[in-house]
Amino acid sequence: MYDAIIVGARCAGSPTAMLLARKGYKVLLVDRATFPSDTMSTHHIQRHGVERVARWGLLDRLLAIGGPRITKWTFDVGPFALSGNPTPAGDIDFDVCPRRTVLDKMLVDAAAEAGAEVREDCSVTDLLQDERGVYGIVGQSASGRRHTERARIVIGADGRNSLVAKSVGAPEYHTRASLTCGFYSYWSGIDLEGVELYPREGNAVVAEETNDGLVYIAAGWHRGEFERVRGNLDACMRAAIQACAPSLAERMADAVRVAPFKGTADFRFFFRRPFGPGWALVGDAGYHRDAVTGQGIADAFRGADLLASAIDAGFRGCAPLETALAGYQSERDEAVMPMYEFTYELAKLEPPTAEQQQLFAALRGNQPQIERFLGVVAGTVSPRDFFSDANVASIMRPRVTTELPLAA
């Protein structure tokens, strides 16, 4: 009998297992994959995620495997670009963009070192449930051997298509249809510093440094373009880069793509109720949005922290478990809703409005506000705060002042 069984051992599941094991709980962490292994990802760990890794005592490990520290962001709006280092998260003023082959292995190892039992190559095929709720899992090894395990709580960290969520009928809310499709790969031989973002009408391109001197480049299109793009990936990717980011296209003249493309059109927006009798959800299993803002990994880390604390409070009797988990849901939703809405607007791939164009123009030369704007995209500044009437007025005011006629 375990205190917790966690289904899924990547960016949400392994940290949750690690944190619960560190608190002394008996934890089983299972995943159908073996590690190291790859998975589809934006790769980007925003600085608020890096700051959480530092609090967990894993920063040195992350820096050893995560590629260069990213301290320069360039947000290209077409006529000009806004560049700087986004608002820090505490003492952390950089991001990293590690390959998932190395990141997920690091997290699984940290969970095991904390005392969690890790079973790789183990698929969960069903949950054990009765009238009181969930009380365990049915697992199957690669050899086909079936087994059952029981726990006080089963946690689904198994992604947007979560078996746990489906099995318990977790209700969804704030749902919206997928707006985009996207593909990415890795190239060698590109001169690039930090991360470059190129949002355009009908397209978006992002390029950033990752491990081993490689550059990760992703492109997005409207959802309806998926079949066309998938049918001619290399040409469509190069056309998107040329249209959105001609300077990047020039730097790719002699670059070599070193891996196949990966991509999806499944960027549906949803929240799921993340708890019920004997179960909980974390990471993409609990809520999901478009990848255009690259928040998934850092959000998974936040969710792991919040959920582990809630379970600990419930198990120790500080509050009824249901009350503690309801608090987890409330804290999660409050933390992510502003970025959820901001992501939805960016995912429309619409041209900037006249008001947005004026705001971008007014930001030029205002480095503190440029870095606050970049902090919105990085998740360290609330979109509601930055785009508030008062802040927008403070940005626009110098521009208005310079346009007034000089006194006689």
C-alpha positions as CSV (number, residue, x, y, z in Angstrom):
1,M,0.0,0.0,0.0
2,Y,1.4,3.3,-1.1
3,D,0.5,6.8,0.1
4,A,0.5,8.0,-3.5
5,I,0.8,6.5,-6.9
6,I,1.8,8.9,-9.7
7,V,1.0,8.1,-13.3
8,G,3.4,9.8,-15.6
9,A,7.1,10.6,-14.7
10,R,7.9,13.7,-16.7
11,C,7.8,17.4,-15.8
12,A,4.7,17.2,-13.6
13,G,4.9,13.7,-12.2
14,S,8.6,13.4,-11.2
15,P,8.7,16.6,-9.2
16,T,5.4,15.7,-7.4
17,A,6.9,12.3,-6.5
18,M,10.1,13.9,-5.4
19,L,8.4,16.4,-3.1
20,L,6.0,13.9,-1.5
21,A,8.9,11.4,-1.0
22,R,10.9,14.2,0.6
23,K,8.1,14.7,3.1
24,G,8.3,11.0,4.1
25,Y,5.5,9.5,2.1
26,K,5.7,6.1,0.3
27,V,5.4,7.0,-3.4
28,L,5.2,4.9,-6.5
29,L,6.0,6.7,-9.8
30,V,5.2,4.8,-13.0
31,D,5.6,5.7,-16.7
32,R,5.1,3.7,-19.9
33,A,8.4,5.2,-21.2
34,T,12.0,4.4,-20.2
35,F,14.4,7.2,-19.4
36,P,16.2,8.9,-21.0
37,S,13.6,9.3,-23.8
38,D,12.1,12.2,-25.8
39,T,8.7,13.7,-25.9
40,M,7.1,16.6,-27.7
41,S,7.8,19.9,-26.0
42,T,8.5,23.6,-26.2
43,H,11.7,22.8,-24.2
44,H,11.7,26.3,-22.6
45,I,11.8,26.5,-18.8
46,Q,10.8,30.1,-18.0
47,R,12.7,31.7,-15.2
48,H,9.9,31.3,-12.7
49,G,10.3,27.5,-13.3
50,V,14.1,27.8,-13.0
51,E,13.5,29.6,-9.7
52,R,11.5,26.7,-8.4
53,V,14.1,24.2,-9.5
54,A,16.6,26.3,-7.4
55,R,14.4,26.1,-4.4
56,W,14.3,22.3,-4.8
57,G,18.1,22.2,-4.7
58,L,18.5,21.0,-8.3
59,L,19.8,24.2,-10.0
60,D,23.3,23.0,-10.5
61,R,22.1,19.8,-12.1
62,L,19.8,21.8,-14.4
63,L,22.6,24.1,-15.5
64,A,24.8,21.1,-16.2
65,I,22.4,19.6,-18.6
66,G,20.2,22.5,-19.7
67,G,22.3,24.4,-22.3
68,P,23.2,28.1,-22.2
69,R,21.6,30.5,-19.7
70,I,19.1,32.6,-21.8
71,T,19.3,36.3,-20.7
72,K,18.4,37.9,-24.0
73,W,14.9,37.9,-25.5
74,T,14.1,39.5,-28.9
75,F,10.4,40.0,-29.7
76,D,10.2,41.0,-33.3
77,V,7.1,42.9,-34.2
78,G,7.9,43.5,-37.9
79,P,9.1,47.1,-38.3
80,F,11.3,46.8,-35.3
81,A,12.3,44.4,-32.4
82,L,12.1,44.8,-28.7
83,S,15.1,43.2,-27.0
84,G,16.1,42.8,-23.4
85,N,16.2,40.5,-20.4
86,P,12.7,39.9,-18.9
87,T,11.8,40.7,-15.3
88,P,13.5,38.2,-13.0
89,A,11.8,35.6,-10.9
90,G,13.3,36.3,-7.5
91,D,17.1,36.0,-7.9
92,I,16.8,34.1,-11.2
93,D,17.3,36.3,-14.3
94,F,17.7,33.6,-16.9
95,D,15.8,30.8,-18.6
96,V,17.1,27.5,-20.0
97,C,15.9,25.4,-22.9
98,P,17.0,21.8,-22.3
99,R,16.2,18.8,-24.5
100,R,13.6,16.6,-22.8
101,T,15.9,13.6,-23.1
102,V,18.1,15.1,-20.4
103,L,15.6,17.1,-18.4
104,D,13.2,14.3,-17.8
105,K,16.0,11.9,-16.8
106,M,17.3,14.4,-14.3
107,L,13.8,14.8,-12.7
108,V,13.2,11.0,-12.6
109,D,16.6,10.5,-10.9
110,A,15.8,13.3,-8.4
111,A,12.5,11.5,-7.5
112,A,14.3,8.2,-7.0
113,E,17.0,9.8,-4.9
114,A,14.2,11.3,-2.7
115,G,12.9,7.8,-2.0
116,A,10.2,7.3,-4.6
117,E,9.9,3.9,-6.2
118,V,10.2,4.3,-9.9
119,R,8.8,1.8,-12.4
120,E,9.7,2.6,-16.0
121,D,8.2,0.7,-19.0
122,C,5.0,0.3,-17.0
123,S,1.7,1.2,-18.6
124,V,-1.4,2.0,-16.5
125,T,-4.4,0.4,-18.2
126,D,-7.1,1.1,-15.6
127,L,-7.8,2.5,-12.2
128,L,-9.1,0.5,-9.2
129,Q,-12.4,2.2,-8.1
130,D,-15.4,1.5,-6.0
131,E,-18.3,3.6,-4.6
132,R,-15.9,5.4,-2.3
133,G,-13.5,6.5,-5.1
134,V,-10.2,5.5,-6.6
135,Y,-7.9,3.3,-4.6
136,G,-5.2,2.1,-7.0
137,I,-4.1,1.2,-10.5
138,V,-3.9,-1.7,-12.9
139,G,-0.5,-1.8,-14.5
140,Q,1.1,-3.7,-17.3
141,S,4.8,-4.3,-17.9
142,A,6.4,-4.4,-21.3
143,S,6.4,-8.2,-21.1
144,G,2.6,-8.1,-20.7
145,R,2.5,-9.0,-17.0
146,R,-0.5,-7.3,-15.3
147,H,-0.4,-6.2,-11.7
148,T,-2.4,-4.0,-9.3
149,E,-1.2,-1.5,-6.8
150,R,-3.1,0.4,-4.1
151,A,-2.7,3.9,-2.7
152,R,-4.4,6.5,-0.6
153,I,-4.4,8.8,-3.7
154,V,-3.7,8.2,-7.4
155,I,-2.3,11.3,-9.2
156,G,-2.6,11.7,-13.0
157,A,0.4,13.4,-14.4
158,D,-0.2,11.7,-17.7
159,G,-0.7,14.7,-20.1
160,R,-3.5,16.3,-21.9
161,N,-4.9,12.9,-23.0
162,S,-4.8,11.7,-19.4
163,L,-6.1,8.2,-18.7
164,V,-6.7,9.1,-15.1
165,A,-8.8,12.1,-16.0
166,K,-10.8,10.0,-18.5
167,S,-11.3,7.2,-16.1
168,V,-12.7,9.4,-13.3
169,G,-14.7,11.6,-15.7
170,A,-12.9,14.8,-14.6
171,P,-15.2,17.7,-15.6
172,E,-13.8,20.4,-17.9
173,Y,-14.4,24.1,-17.8
174,H,-13.1,27.3,-19.6
175,T,-12.8,25.1,-22.7
176,R,-11.8,26.6,-26.1
177,A,-11.0,24.9,-29.4
178,S,-7.4,24.5,-30.7
179,L,-6.4,27.5,-32.8
180,T,-3.0,26.5,-34.2
181,C,-0.8,23.7,-35.3
182,G,2.9,23.6,-34.8
183,F,6.1,21.8,-35.7
184,Y,9.7,22.0,-34.6
185,S,13.2,20.5,-35.0
186,Y,16.9,21.2,-34.2
187,W,19.6,22.8,-36.4
188,S,23.3,23.1,-36.1
189,G,25.4,25.9,-37.5
190,I,23.1,28.9,-36.6
191,D,24.4,32.0,-34.9
192,L,21.8,32.8,-32.3
193,E,21.8,34.4,-28.8
194,G,19.0,33.6,-26.4
195,V,15.5,33.4,-27.8
196,E,13.9,35.1,-30.8
197,L,10.2,35.4,-31.3
198,Y,8.5,36.4,-34.5
199,P,4.7,36.7,-34.2
200,R,3.0,37.4,-37.5
201,E,-0.5,37.3,-39.1
202,G,-1.2,33.6,-39.7
203,N,2.3,32.5,-38.6
204,A,4.7,32.5,-35.6
205,V,8.3,31.4,-35.4
206,V,10.5,31.0,-32.3
207,A,14.2,30.1,-32.2
208,E,16.2,29.4,-29.1
209,E,19.5,27.9,-27.9
210,T,19.4,24.4,-26.5
211,N,21.9,21.6,-25.7
212,D,25.0,20.8,-27.6
213,G,25.3,24.0,-29.6
214,L,22.0,23.3,-31.4
215,V,19.1,25.7,-32.1
216,Y,15.5,24.7,-31.5
217,I,13.2,26.3,-34.1
218,A,9.4,26.0,-34.0
219,A,6.8,27.4,-36.3
220,G,3.0,27.7,-35.9
221,W,0.1,28.1,-38.4
222,H,-3.6,28.3,-38.1
223,R,-5.2,24.9,-37.2
224,G,-6.8,24.6,-40.6
225,E,-3.3,24.5,-42.2
226,F,-2.3,21.3,-40.5
227,E,-2.7,18.8,-43.3
228,R,-1.1,21.0,-45.8
229,V,1.9,21.7,-43.6
230,R,2.3,18.1,-42.5
231,G,2.4,17.1,-46.2
232,N,5.4,19.2,-47.0
233,L,7.1,20.0,-43.7
234,D,10.6,21.1,-44.8
235,A,9.3,23.5,-47.4
236,C,6.5,24.9,-45.2
237,M,8.9,25.4,-42.3
238,R,11.5,27.2,-44.5
239,A,8.7,29.4,-46.1
240,A,7.4,30.3,-42.6
241,I,10.9,31.3,-41.4
242,Q,11.6,33.3,-44.6
243,A,8.3,35.1,-44.3
244,C,8.4,35.8,-40.5
245,A,12.1,36.0,-39.8
246,P,14.2,36.8,-42.9
247,S,17.3,37.5,-40.8
248,L,17.0,34.1,-39.2
249,A,16.6,32.5,-42.6
250,E,19.8,34.2,-43.7
251,R,21.6,32.7,-40.7
252,M,20.2,29.3,-41.6
253,A,21.8,29.3,-45.1
254,D,24.4,26.7,-44.2
255,A,22.6,25.2,-41.2
256,V,21.9,21.5,-41.0
257,R,18.8,20.0,-39.5
258,V,19.8,17.1,-37.2
259,A,16.5,15.5,-36.2
260,P,13.0,14.8,-37.7
261,F,10.2,17.3,-37.3
262,K,7.8,16.8,-34.4
263,G,4.4,18.6,-34.2
264,T,0.7,18.5,-33.4
265,A,-2.6,20.3,-33.9
266,D,-3.9,19.4,-30.5
267,F,-3.6,22.7,-28.7
268,R,-7.1,22.6,-27.1
269,F,-7.6,24.9,-24.2
270,F,-9.2,23.4,-21.1
271,F,-9.2,23.3,-17.3
272,R,-10.2,20.1,-15.6
273,R,-11.3,19.7,-12.0
274,P,-8.1,18.4,-10.6
275,F,-9.3,16.3,-7.7
276,G,-11.9,13.9,-6.4
277,P,-12.3,10.9,-4.1
278,G,-8.9,9.2,-4.2
279,W,-7.5,11.0,-7.2
280,A,-5.8,14.2,-8.4
281,L,-4.4,15.7,-11.6
282,V,-1.3,17.8,-12.2
283,G,0.4,19.4,-15.2
284,D,-1.2,19.1,-18.6
285,A,-3.6,16.5,-17.3
286,G,-5.2,19.2,-15.2
287,Y,-5.2,22.1,-17.6
288,H,-3.8,22.8,-21.1
289,R,-3.4,25.6,-23.5
290,D,-1.5,26.5,-26.7
291,A,2.3,26.2,-26.6
292,V,2.8,29.7,-28.1
293,T,3.9,31.2,-24.7
294,G,6.0,28.2,-23.7
295,Q,4.7,28.0,-20.2
296,G,4.1,24.2,-19.9
297,I,7.2,23.1,-18.0
298,A,7.3,25.9,-15.5
299,D,3.5,25.5,-14.9
300,A,4.0,21.8,-14.3
301,F,6.7,22.6,-11.7
302,R,4.3,25.1,-10.0
303,G,1.5,22.5,-10.0
304,A,3.7,19.9,-8.5
305,D,4.6,22.2,-5.6
306,L,1.0,23.2,-5.0
307,L,-0.4,19.6,-5.2
308,A,2.3,18.1,-3.0
309,S,1.7,20.8,-0.3
310,A,-2.1,20.2,-0.5
311,I,-1.7,16.4,-0.2
312,D,0.7,16.8,2.7
313,A,-1.7,19.1,4.5
314,G,-4.6,16.7,4.0
315,F,-2.6,13.6,5.1
316,R,-1.2,15.3,8.2
317,G,-4.7,16.4,9.2
318,C,-4.1,20.2,8.9
319,A,-7.3,20.3,6.8
320,P,-9.6,17.7,5.4
321,L,-8.0,16.4,2.2
322,E,-10.9,17.5,0.0
323,T,-10.6,21.1,1.4
324,A,-6.8,21.1,0.9
325,L,-7.2,19.9,-2.7
326,A,-9.9,22.5,-3.4
327,G,-7.4,25.0,-2.3
328,Y,-4.9,23.5,-4.8
329,Q,-7.4,24.0,-7.6
330,S,-8.1,27.6,-6.5
331,E,-4.5,28.5,-6.3
332,R,-3.7,26.9,-9.6
333,D,-6.5,28.6,-11.5
334,E,-5.7,32.0,-10.0
335,A,-2.0,31.6,-10.8
336,V,-2.5,30.6,-14.5
337,M,-5.7,32.3,-15.7
338,P,-4.1,35.6,-16.8
339,M,-1.5,33.8,-18.9
340,Y,-4.2,31.4,-20.1
341,E,-6.1,34.4,-21.5
342,F,-3.0,36.0,-22.9
343,T,-2.0,32.8,-24.6
344,Y,-5.4,32.5,-26.2
345,E,-5.0,36.0,-27.7
346,L,-1.5,35.3,-29.1
347,A,-2.7,31.9,-30.5
348,K,-5.1,33.7,-32.8
349,L,-2.1,34.7,-34.9
350,E,-3.9,38.0,-35.7
351,P,-2.1,41.2,-36.7
352,P,-1.6,43.7,-33.9
353,T,-4.4,46.2,-33.5
354,A,-3.8,49.9,-34.0
355,E,-3.6,50.4,-30.2
356,Q,-1.1,47.5,-29.9
357,Q,1.0,49.0,-32.6
358,Q,1.1,52.4,-30.8
359,L,2.0,50.6,-27.6
360,F,4.9,48.7,-29.2
361,A,6.1,51.9,-30.8
362,A,6.0,53.8,-27.5
363,L,8.0,51.0,-25.8
364,R,11.0,51.7,-28.0
365,G,13.7,53.3,-25.9
366,N,11.9,52.5,-22.7
367,Q,14.1,49.6,-21.5
368,P,12.5,49.0,-18.1
369,Q,9.0,48.7,-19.7
370,I,10.4,46.6,-22.6
371,E,11.7,44.2,-20.0
372,R,8.4,44.2,-18.2
373,F,6.6,43.4,-21.5
374,L,9.0,40.6,-22.1
375,G,8.3,39.5,-18.5
376,V,4.7,39.1,-19.6
377,V,5.7,36.6,-22.2
378,A,8.1,35.0,-19.7
379,G,5.5,34.6,-17.0
380,T,7.1,36.9,-14.4
381,V,4.8,39.9,-15.0
382,S,1.0,39.6,-15.0
383,P,-0.6,40.5,-18.3
384,R,-3.4,42.3,-16.3
385,D,-0.8,44.5,-14.6
386,F,1.2,45.3,-17.7
387,F,-1.8,46.0,-19.9
388,S,-3.7,47.9,-17.2
389,D,-5.0,51.4,-18.1
390,A,-2.6,53.0,-15.7
391,N,0.5,51.2,-17.0
392,V,-0.3,51.7,-20.7
393,A,-0.9,55.4,-20.0
394,S,2.5,55.7,-18.3
395,I,4.1,54.1,-21.4
396,M,2.3,56.3,-23.8
397,R,2.7,59.5,-21.9
398,P,6.3,60.3,-23.0
399,R,5.3,59.8,-26.6
400,V,2.4,62.2,-26.2
401,T,4.6,64.7,-24.5
402,T,7.1,64.8,-27.3
403,E,4.4,65.4,-29.8
404,L,3.1,68.6,-28.1
405,P,4.1,71.9,-29.7
406,L,6.9,73.8,-28.1
407,A,5.9,76.7,-26.0
408,A,6.5,80.2,-27.6
